[in-house]
């Protein structure tokens, strides 16, 4: 009987442990169809006002689904049970189309100091294997580029994009975070450019917000103590 009583507890603990492992594994494979799509962010060594993005799908099925979404492929290529009927020519049809180029420029944007950069989609050789390059020309030399990526999230919010930038920096884009600032050039970040003034002001505000109430409470307490002392002196002082 005691062994029987302990068995359900072990089952519960084991099940909870398994569910925990599964929950921890979700972010690493949160892509709804397998391997995640990727984006490479790079500066142009010869043209400091240009930012290069290279988008690569996680699988050929993504190209088929996107082709159906853009009206370039028949609707019946995506079956009712979610299965995708892929064809070798899907990537070629997608790569050479204006709707796909427009989609890239809509879902991937670059801005420099709050001003949008103009994008140009390059001709893709093997879209499925090598991806597609998009060049963004900005108004001036780019120090920090704000890159926003929303690729395929309009098809399914579970899509994620793994981005790689200079010096191997990584960022995961998704519906919870579609914008990220990349340091590409020699222009220092705003905080460094102003000698850390912004950070100092922020720190000062936090100190004021945290210490201010304590000072107020201390001042009120001191005032009350002085009032009490005055009352005690008044009581013990003989009346004239």
N, C-alpha and C positions, 0 to 999 in steps of 0.2 A: 504493500500500500504506500509506504513512504516513497519508494522509487517511482511509483505511478504518479504521485503528487508532484515530484520534481520534474518529470518529463515534459509536461506542457510548458513549464518555465524555460527549459532549455530550447524548446522549439521557438518560443516567442523571441528569445534573445538571438537565436540564429537567424530568424527571419528579419528582425530589426537590423542586424549587422549586414545582411545581404542587401536590404533596401538602402541602407546608408551608402554602401559601396556603389550601388547603381546610381544613387542621387549624385554622388561625387563624380561619377564618370560622365554625367550628362554634358557638362560644359565642354569636355574634350571632344565629344562627338555629337554636338547639338544640331549638326546639319541634318535636314530631313531626308536626304537621299544618299548619304554616305560621306565621302571625303569633302571637306569644306572648300569653297571657292577661295581664291587668293588674289591679293593685289600687292604689287610692288611699287613703292614710292621712291623716286629718285630725282635728284637735281641734275641739271645739264651743265657739264663742266665748261662748255664753251659759251653757253648762253645762260647767264645767272637769272634771267627773268622767265625761264621755262622750267616747268615741273612735269616729269614723266610718270604716268600711271600705266601699269600693265595688269589687265584683268585676265584671270585664267579660271575656267569653270572647274568644279570639282569632279565632274563626270559628263559624259556625252548626253546622258539623259536630261541634264539641266538645259542643254542647248535645245533639245527637242521640246521640252516644256516651255521654254522661253519663246521658241518659234511659234508654238501654238498660241501663246499669250499675245504675241504681236501680230497674229493673223497671217503669218508666213507659211504655216503648216496646217494641215487639216485637223479639225477638232478631235477626230476619232483616233489620233495618234496617242492620246492620253485616255486610257480605258477607264471605265467606271470604277473599277476596283483600285485605281491608283497606279496600275502598271503603265509603263511608258514604252511605246513601240518606236525604238530608235532606228535611224537609217544613216548610212555613211555620208550621204550628201546633205544631211541636216546642217552640219557645221558650215558647209560651203554656202548654202542658201542664206543662212543667218549672217555670215561674215560680209557678204556682198550687198546687203540690203540697207536702205536708208532708215527704216524703222529701228533696226538694231543700233545703228550709229546714234540716232536721236535718243534711244533708250539709254545708251552708255553716258551720253552727255547730261541726261536728266538725273540719272541715279548716282553718278560720280561727279562731284564738283570740287573745284579748288579755288580758294580765295587767298588774297595777300593783303594784310592790313585792312580787312573789311571790304575789299573790292574784289569782285568776281574775276576770275581769269578765263580767257576764251579757250575752249577746247577744240582739238582737231583729232578725229579718229583716223588712225593709220590703217592701211590695207593689211588685213590679217592673212598670213600664209596658211598655217594650220591652226585654226581657232581652237580645236579640241586639245591639241598637244602643247601649243606655245602661247595661246591666249591672244589678246589684242592690245596694241599700244595706243594710248591717248596722250597727246601732248597739250599742255595748258600754258598759254602765254599770258604772263601777268603784266601789270603796268610798270613794274620796275624790278630790280634785283630782289629775289626772294630770300629772306632770312628764315622766317617761320611761315609755313604754308598750312592753312587750315583745309584739311581734306575730309570731305563728307562722302560716305559710301552707303548706298541703300540697295545695292544690287540684289535682285530677286526677293527682297522682303515684301514687295507688293504681291508676289505670288504666294508666299507663305512667310509669316513673321518669324518662323523658327530658323530661317536661313541666317548663317553667320559668314563673315568674310575675315580671313586671317591676313592681315597686312604686315609687310616687312619693309622697313625703311633703312636709312643710312646707319651704318655701324651695327646692323642686325637688330635694330629696335623693332619691337612687335606691338601690334594692337589688334584686338578683335572687335570688329564692327558688327552691330546688330540693332534691333529696334530699341534696345535700352541705351545704346550709345553709338550713334552714327557719325559723330564728329570727333576729330582728333587733330591736334596741332603737332606738326613735324618740324624739327629744326633741320634746315637744309643748307643754309648759307652761313656766312660770317657775321651776319647781323645778329647782335645779342638779343635775348628775350627782353620784353619790356621791363621786367623787374630789374634785370642786370643793367639795362641801358640807363635807368634812372637812379642807379646806385642803390637799389633796394628800397627806395623811398616808399613805394606802394606796399611792400611787405612790412616795413616799419610802421606805416600808418595803420595797416590792418592789425598788427600786433598791439599797437597802442589802443586801438578801439576795443580789442578783446580785453585788454587789461582794465580799461575804464569800465567796461560792462561788468567785469567780474569783481573788481575791487570797489567800484563806486558804491554799490549797495552796502558793502561791509562798512565803508567809511560813514555812510549815512546812519546806519544802525549804531555805530560807535558814537557818533555825534549826539544822536538822540539819547543814548544811554548816559553819556556824560552830562547832558543837560538835566535829565531826570535825577541823577545822583546829586547834582548841585542843588536842585530844588528840595530834595529830601533833607540834605544837610542844613539848609536854611530853615526848614520847618523844625528840625530838632533843636537848633540854636534858639529859635523863637520860643519853643516850649520850656526849655530850662532856664532862660533868662527871666529873672524876677520882674514882675510887673511894677511899674512906678506908680 
